[in-house]
């Protein structure tokens, strides 16, 4: 599978129980192939034709991404915001921060972060304990997305790709800093509503030493 997105099939009742739930069975070579192809499309210097996505769908995607950003900013003050943020993601999803520009194949290059759903659940649970010492005190953030572009995923009628620039201000222990870059998203229609399959965070200084980025970008 090179250009076909991964499925979000739910295991049948009575399926094998795994020690770690949910299992990461979807992170297979074909899934990586899809990520590499999708990453290249998100980064392409293309001119997207207007009108390829219905206005109502584009507005729905914009609302979802606005909510995604707000919940991350609220996480420092209300830990349940992270739980609600993760609920915006599909069962089979990836949160990816490349360490190069353009993003390299994560099978062959170091990444700043690369998390499947199980790993995201671990991080959200850890932050919820209040014992994530790299986040004591928690970073307070305010982020802004701009320049949103949305287009259909190839060969699918239930999936869309999106790209936007971001500015993220962080304040922690009396110190402030600014992060910048662009986000790439893949969003899919599911029975539960629109869900995020991929969030790729592309920092403009991704190939330089990073500070304490122990919060979600």
Secondary structure in CASP SS format (residue, H / E / C, confidence):
PFRMAT SS
TARGET T0000
AUTHOR 0000-0000-0000
METHOD secondary structure of the structure
MODEL  1
X C 1.00
X C 1.00
X C 1.00
X C 1.00
X C 1.00
X C 1.00
X C 1.00
X C 1.00
X C 1.00
X C 1.00
X C 1.00
X C 1.00
X C 1.00
X C 1.00
X C 1.00
X C 1.00
X C 1.00
X C 1.00
X C 1.00
X C 1.00
X C 1.00
X C 1.00
X C 1.00
X C 1.00
X C 1.00
X C 1.00
X C 1.00
X C 1.00
X H 1.00
X H 1.00
X H 1.00
X H 1.00
X H 1.00
X H 1.00
X H 1.00
X H 1.00
X H 1.00
X H 1.00
X H 1.00
X H 1.00
X H 1.00
X H 1.00
X H 1.00
X C 1.00
X C 1.00
X C 1.00
X C 1.00
X C 1.00
X C 1.00
X C 1.00
X C 1.00
X C 1.00
X C 1.00
X C 1.00
X H 1.00
X H 1.00
X H 1.00
X H 1.00
X H 1.00
X H 1.00
X H 1.00
X H 1.00
X H 1.00
X H 1.00
X H 1.00
X H 1.00
X H 1.00
X H 1.00
X H 1.00
X H 1.00
X H 1.00
X H 1.00
X H 1.00
X H 1.00
X C 1.00
X C 1.00
X C 1.00
X C 1.00
X C 1.00
X H 1.00
X H 1.00
X H 1.00
X H 1.00
X H 1.00
X H 1.00
X H 1.00
X C 1.00
X C 1.00
X E 1.00
X E 1.00
X E 1.00
X E 1.00
X E 1.00
X E 1.00
X E 1.00
X E 1.00
X E 1.00
X E 1.00
X C 1.00
X C 1.00
X C 1.00
X C 1.00
X C 1.00
X C 1.00
X C 1.00
X C 1.00
X C 1.00
X C 1.00
X C 1.00
X C 1.00
X E 1.00
X E 1.00
X E 1.00
X E 1.00
X E 1.00
X E 1.00
X H 1.00
X H 1.00
X H 1.00
X H 1.00
X H 1.00
X H 1.00
X H 1.00
X H 1.00
X H 1.00
X H 1.00
X H 1.00
X H 1.00
X H 1.00
X C 1.00
X C 1.00
X C 1.00
X H 1.00
X H 1.00
X H 1.00
X C 1.00
X C 1.00
X C 1.00
X C 1.00
X E 1.00
X E 1.00
X E 1.00
X E 1.00
X E 1.00
X E 1.00
X E 1.00
X E 1.00
X E 1.00
X E 1.00
X E 1.00
X E 1.00
X E 1.00
X C 1.00
X C 1.00
X C 1.00
X C 1.00
X C 1.00
X C 1.00
X E 1.00
X E 1.00
X E 1.00
X E 1.00
X E 1.00
X E 1.00
X E 1.00
X E 1.00
X E 1.00
X E 1.00
X E 1.00
X E 1.00
X E 1.00
X E 1.00
X C 1.00
X C 1.00
X E 1.00
X E 1.00
X E 1.00
X E 1.00
X E 1.00
X E 1.00
X E 1.00
X E 1.00
X E 1.00
X E 1.00
X E 1.00
X E 1.00
X E 1.00
X E 1.00
X E 1.00
X E 1.00
X C 1.00
X C 1.00
X E 1.00
X E 1.00
X E 1.00
X E 1.00
X E 1.00
X E 1.00
X E 1.00
X E 1.00
X E 1.00
X E 1.00
X E 1.00
X C 1.00
X C 1.00
X C 1.00
X C 1.00
X C 1.00
X C 1.00
X C 1.00
X C 1.00
X C 1.00
X C 1.00
X C 1.00
X C 1.00
X C 1.00
X C 1.00
END
